[in-house]
Amino acid sequence: MISLADTPYYHITSRCVRRAFLCGEDQYSGKSYEHRRQWIVDRVRLLSSIFAIDVCAYAIMSNHYHLALKVCPEQLDGLSEDGILDRWCALFKGPLLVQNYRNGEDLKPFERKTLSDIVEVFRKRLSSISWFMRCLNQPIARQANKEDGCTGKFWESRFESKALKSEEALLSAMVYVDLNPVRAGIADKPETSDYTSIRERLANEFDLQDAIDEQTAGGDILDFRSPLKPLLHFDGGTTAKCQAGIPFGFEDYLALVDWTGRIMRSDKRGHIGNNLPPILDRLRISPEQWRINSTQFEAIHRRRFNRESPQLKTG
């Protein structure tokens, strides 16, 4: 359940139905779906730039993907009606009244009032994780089914959402997401974990124009006018002011990801020692508890994190 009164941060998972492949290589047929990883990354990054939703972390796996998102409705507060329509109409044509207005037609007073009501509906949708996920999963399903020459359900369910109500929960989710390929044996270290946020933060290889061209060619982007929104930045720590970014330092986070990536390998565990990254000291998380948090996040979320805890303050 999404409740911004509790937290703006959420861990999202979406999985393919049965043995459908989202990405990777099907060992049974030998067919490669590797190119589909970029479909997801492109779509997530463009949607984040349209919606008032920031991406903290992502990882695209063979039959599922993970996102750590922050909902930021305040990003739309100063946006004009035309600005809202520009964003929404990047994805949908909108009703005839909206199309007429955007084509320069004069509206009667009652039509202008109706238009304003429609814009307010769109404004709410642009800060909705449900609409974000709908705009992400539906086009991917259509594109994959078309490529596979089939019809029917592609995603296992709507999507799974877990509220991240504390710094520990947010940090655990982000590291869990960023290290998914390492944990699955797809990559041996974070910097070679392709199609993850940690890789993008280190290499910064996202190509905006390629993403727009690919999405436009498939009819899933109609008119993209928004500037590309970067991955959510690190604030360096909890601040007394408005907490716009992730409440940790980026260098601390990188050290933690590296440290965690090594403890997840049995052949490396003996080389870690007790030199905890400062971020764990500050949050008073023991090495053993962190190992459980970062390797079993989905399994332990309900009993450890889905409870009353100090909220992450954003303003």
C-alpha positions as CSV (number, residue, x, y, z in Angstrom):
1,M,0.0,0.0,0.0
2,I,1.2,3.5,-0.9
3,S,0.9,6.0,1.9
4,L,2.9,9.2,1.6
5,A,1.9,10.1,5.1
6,D,4.2,7.2,6.3
7,T,7.1,7.6,3.8
8,P,7.9,8.7,0.3
9,Y,10.2,5.8,-0.3
10,Y,9.1,2.4,-1.8
11,H,10.8,-0.8,-3.0
12,I,9.0,-2.1,-6.1
13,T,9.3,-5.5,-7.7
14,S,7.6,-6.8,-10.9
15,R,8.0,-10.4,-12.2
16,C,7.2,-12.1,-15.4
17,V,4.4,-14.8,-15.5
18,R,5.4,-18.5,-15.5
19,R,8.7,-18.9,-17.4
20,A,8.4,-15.8,-19.6
21,F,11.7,-14.1,-20.0
22,L,12.1,-10.4,-19.5
23,C,15.8,-10.3,-20.2
24,G,18.8,-12.6,-20.2
25,E,19.2,-15.9,-22.1
26,D,16.7,-18.8,-22.0
27,Q,18.8,-21.9,-21.4
28,Y,16.1,-24.1,-22.8
29,S,15.6,-22.4,-26.2
30,G,19.0,-20.7,-26.4
31,K,17.2,-17.4,-27.3
32,S,18.7,-14.2,-25.9
33,Y,16.5,-11.5,-24.5
34,E,19.4,-9.4,-23.3
35,H,18.4,-6.4,-25.3
36,R,15.2,-6.1,-23.3
37,R,17.2,-4.9,-20.3
38,Q,17.7,-1.6,-22.0
39,W,14.0,-1.3,-22.8
40,I,13.3,-1.2,-19.0
41,V,16.1,1.2,-18.2
42,D,15.1,3.6,-20.9
43,R,11.5,3.5,-19.9
44,V,12.2,3.9,-16.2
45,R,14.5,6.9,-16.8
46,L,12.1,8.7,-19.1
47,L,9.1,8.0,-16.9
48,S,11.0,9.4,-13.9
49,S,11.6,12.6,-15.9
50,I,7.9,12.9,-16.7
51,F,6.5,11.8,-13.3
52,A,7.2,13.4,-9.9
53,I,8.9,10.2,-8.9
54,D,12.7,9.9,-8.4
55,V,14.7,6.7,-8.8
56,C,17.0,5.8,-6.0
57,A,18.1,2.4,-7.3
58,Y,17.2,-0.2,-10.0
59,A,18.3,-3.6,-11.1
60,I,17.0,-5.4,-14.2
61,M,17.2,-9.2,-13.9
62,S,16.3,-12.1,-16.2
63,N,12.6,-12.5,-15.3
64,H,12.0,-9.6,-12.9
65,Y,13.2,-6.1,-11.9
66,H,13.7,-4.1,-8.8
67,L,13.2,-0.3,-8.2
68,A,13.7,1.8,-5.2
69,L,11.5,5.0,-5.7
70,K,10.8,8.2,-4.0
71,V,7.5,9.9,-4.6
72,C,7.9,13.7,-4.8
73,P,4.5,15.4,-5.4
74,E,6.0,18.8,-4.4
75,Q,7.9,18.8,-7.8
76,L,4.6,19.6,-9.5
77,D,3.5,22.3,-7.1
78,G,4.8,25.2,-9.3
79,L,4.0,23.6,-12.6
80,S,1.5,25.4,-14.8
81,E,-1.5,23.7,-16.5
82,D,0.4,23.7,-19.7
83,G,3.4,22.1,-18.0
84,I,1.2,19.3,-16.6
85,L,-0.3,18.7,-20.0
86,D,3.1,18.6,-21.6
87,R,4.1,15.8,-19.3
88,W,0.9,13.8,-19.5
89,C,0.7,14.2,-23.3
90,A,4.2,12.8,-23.7
91,L,2.4,9.4,-22.9
92,F,-1.2,9.9,-23.8
93,K,-3.1,12.0,-26.3
94,G,-5.7,12.9,-23.7
95,P,-9.4,13.6,-24.3
96,L,-10.6,15.6,-27.3
97,L,-10.9,18.7,-25.2
98,V,-7.2,18.5,-24.3
99,Q,-6.2,17.8,-27.9
100,N,-8.2,20.8,-29.1
101,Y,-6.7,23.1,-26.5
102,R,-3.2,22.0,-27.3
103,N,-3.9,22.6,-31.0
104,G,-4.6,26.2,-30.3
105,E,-8.4,26.2,-30.3
106,D,-10.3,28.8,-28.2
107,L,-12.3,27.2,-25.4
108,K,-15.6,28.4,-24.0
109,P,-15.7,29.3,-20.3
110,F,-17.3,26.0,-19.3
111,E,-14.8,24.1,-21.4
112,R,-11.9,26.0,-19.7
113,K,-13.3,24.9,-16.3
114,T,-13.5,21.3,-17.5
115,L,-9.9,21.5,-18.8
116,S,-8.7,22.7,-15.4
117,D,-10.4,19.8,-13.7
118,I,-8.8,17.4,-16.1
119,V,-5.4,18.9,-15.4
120,E,-5.8,18.4,-11.7
121,V,-6.5,14.7,-12.3
122,F,-3.4,14.5,-14.4
123,R,-1.4,16.3,-11.7
124,K,-2.4,13.6,-9.1
125,R,-1.6,10.8,-11.5
126,L,1.9,12.2,-12.2
127,S,2.8,11.6,-8.6
128,S,1.2,8.1,-8.4
129,I,3.4,5.0,-8.3
130,S,0.4,3.0,-9.6
131,W,0.3,5.1,-12.8
132,F,4.1,5.1,-13.0
133,M,4.0,1.3,-13.0
134,R,1.1,1.1,-15.4
135,C,3.0,3.3,-17.9
136,L,6.1,1.1,-17.4
137,N,4.7,-2.4,-17.5
138,Q,2.0,-2.2,-20.1
139,P,4.3,-1.0,-23.0
140,I,7.0,-3.5,-22.1
141,A,4.4,-6.3,-22.1
142,R,3.1,-5.3,-25.5
143,Q,6.6,-5.0,-26.9
144,A,7.7,-8.4,-25.5
145,N,4.5,-10.2,-26.7
146,K,4.9,-8.7,-30.2
147,E,8.5,-9.8,-30.3
148,D,7.6,-13.3,-29.1
149,G,4.6,-13.5,-31.5
150,C,2.1,-14.2,-28.7
151,T,-0.6,-12.7,-26.7
152,G,-1.8,-12.9,-23.1
153,K,-0.5,-12.0,-19.7
154,F,3.2,-11.1,-19.4
155,W,3.5,-9.9,-15.8
156,E,2.8,-12.3,-12.9
157,S,0.8,-9.7,-11.0
158,R,0.2,-6.0,-10.8
159,F,3.5,-5.3,-8.9
160,E,4.8,-5.7,-5.3
161,S,5.3,-2.6,-3.2
162,K,7.1,-2.3,0.1
163,A,7.2,0.9,2.2
164,L,10.6,1.9,3.3
165,K,9.8,3.7,6.6
166,S,13.3,4.2,8.1
167,E,16.9,5.0,7.0
168,E,17.8,1.3,7.7
169,A,15.0,0.1,5.4
170,L,15.9,2.5,2.6
171,L,19.6,1.7,2.8
172,S,18.9,-2.1,3.0
173,A,16.6,-1.9,0.0
174,M,19.0,0.1,-2.1
175,V,22.0,-2.1,-1.5
176,Y,19.9,-5.2,-2.0
177,V,18.7,-3.8,-5.4
178,D,22.2,-2.7,-6.5
179,L,23.8,-6.0,-5.6
180,N,21.1,-8.3,-7.1
181,P,23.3,-9.2,-10.1
182,V,26.2,-10.0,-7.8
183,R,24.0,-12.1,-5.6
184,A,22.7,-14.0,-8.6
185,G,26.2,-14.6,-10.0
186,I,25.6,-12.5,-13.1
187,A,28.4,-10.0,-12.1
188,D,31.4,-10.4,-9.9
189,K,31.5,-6.8,-8.7
190,P,29.2,-3.7,-8.5
191,E,31.0,-1.7,-11.2
192,T,30.4,-4.5,-13.8
193,S,26.7,-5.0,-12.8
194,D,25.1,-3.9,-16.0
195,Y,21.6,-2.4,-16.0
196,T,21.8,-1.4,-12.4
197,S,21.8,2.1,-10.8
198,I,25.2,1.6,-9.2
199,R,26.7,1.0,-12.6
200,E,24.9,4.0,-14.0
201,R,26.1,6.2,-11.1
202,L,29.7,5.1,-11.7
203,A,29.8,5.0,-15.5
204,N,27.0,7.5,-16.5
205,E,26.4,5.9,-19.9
206,F,22.7,6.6,-20.3
207,D,21.9,7.9,-23.8
208,L,18.8,10.1,-23.7
209,Q,18.4,10.5,-27.4
210,D,18.6,6.7,-28.0
211,A,16.1,6.2,-25.3
212,I,13.7,8.8,-26.8
213,D,14.1,7.4,-30.3
214,E,13.5,3.8,-29.2
215,Q,10.4,4.7,-27.2
216,T,9.0,7.0,-29.9
217,A,9.5,4.4,-32.6
218,G,7.3,2.0,-30.6
219,G,4.7,4.6,-30.0
220,D,5.2,4.5,-26.3
221,I,6.5,8.1,-26.1
222,L,4.5,10.7,-28.1
223,D,6.3,14.0,-27.4
224,F,9.0,14.0,-24.8
225,R,9.8,17.6,-23.8
226,S,11.0,17.2,-20.2
227,P,14.7,17.5,-19.3
228,L,16.2,14.2,-18.2
229,K,16.0,13.8,-14.5
230,P,19.2,12.2,-13.0
231,L,19.0,9.4,-10.5
232,L,18.2,10.8,-7.1
233,H,21.3,12.4,-5.6
234,F,22.9,11.7,-2.2
235,D,22.5,14.5,0.3
236,G,25.5,13.5,2.3
237,G,23.5,12.8,5.5
238,T,20.3,13.7,7.3
239,T,19.7,17.4,7.1
240,A,17.5,19.8,9.2
241,K,16.4,21.4,6.0
242,C,14.2,19.9,3.3
243,Q,15.6,16.4,2.6
244,A,15.5,16.5,-1.2
245,G,18.0,13.6,-1.8
246,I,19.0,10.3,-0.3
247,P,20.1,10.9,3.4
248,F,23.5,9.3,3.1
249,G,26.9,10.2,1.6
250,F,27.6,8.7,-1.9
251,E,31.2,7.7,-0.9
252,D,29.9,6.0,2.2
253,Y,27.3,4.2,0.1
254,L,29.9,3.0,-2.4
255,A,32.0,1.7,0.4
256,L,29.0,-0.1,1.9
257,V,28.0,-1.6,-1.4
258,D,31.6,-2.8,-2.0
259,W,31.9,-4.2,1.6
260,T,28.5,-6.0,1.3
261,G,29.3,-7.4,-2.1
262,R,32.3,-9.1,-0.7
263,I,30.6,-10.6,2.4
264,M,28.0,-12.2,0.1
265,R,30.7,-14.4,-1.3
266,S,31.7,-17.3,0.9
267,D,35.3,-17.3,-0.4
268,K,35.7,-13.6,0.6
269,R,33.9,-13.6,3.9
270,G,37.1,-14.3,5.9
271,H,38.8,-11.2,4.4
272,I,36.2,-8.6,5.6
273,G,37.1,-8.2,9.2
274,N,35.2,-5.8,11.5
275,N,36.0,-2.5,9.8
276,L,32.4,-1.4,9.3
277,P,31.7,1.4,6.8
278,P,30.8,4.6,8.8
279,I,27.2,4.5,7.6
280,L,26.6,1.3,9.6
281,D,28.2,2.7,12.7
282,R,25.9,5.7,12.5
283,L,22.8,3.6,12.1
284,R,24.0,1.2,14.8
285,I,23.6,-1.9,12.6
286,S,25.7,-4.9,13.5
287,P,27.6,-6.8,10.7
288,E,25.4,-9.9,11.2
289,Q,22.1,-7.9,11.0
290,W,23.4,-6.0,7.9
291,R,24.3,-9.3,6.2
292,I,20.7,-10.5,6.8
293,N,19.2,-7.1,5.7
294,S,21.2,-6.9,2.5
295,T,20.8,-10.5,1.3
296,Q,17.3,-11.4,2.5
297,F,15.6,-8.0,2.3
298,E,12.4,-9.3,0.6
299,A,12.0,-12.2,2.9
300,I,12.5,-10.2,6.2
301,H,10.8,-7.0,5.2
302,R,7.4,-7.7,6.7
303,R,8.7,-8.7,10.1
304,R,11.6,-6.3,10.4
305,F,10.7,-3.2,8.4
306,N,6.9,-3.2,7.9
307,R,6.3,-1.8,11.4
308,E,6.1,1.5,13.2
309,S,9.5,3.2,13.0
310,P,11.0,6.7,12.8
311,Q,9.8,8.1,9.5
312,L,12.2,9.4,6.9
313,K,11.6,13.1,6.9
314,T,11.7,15.0,3.6
315,G,10.6,18.4,4.6
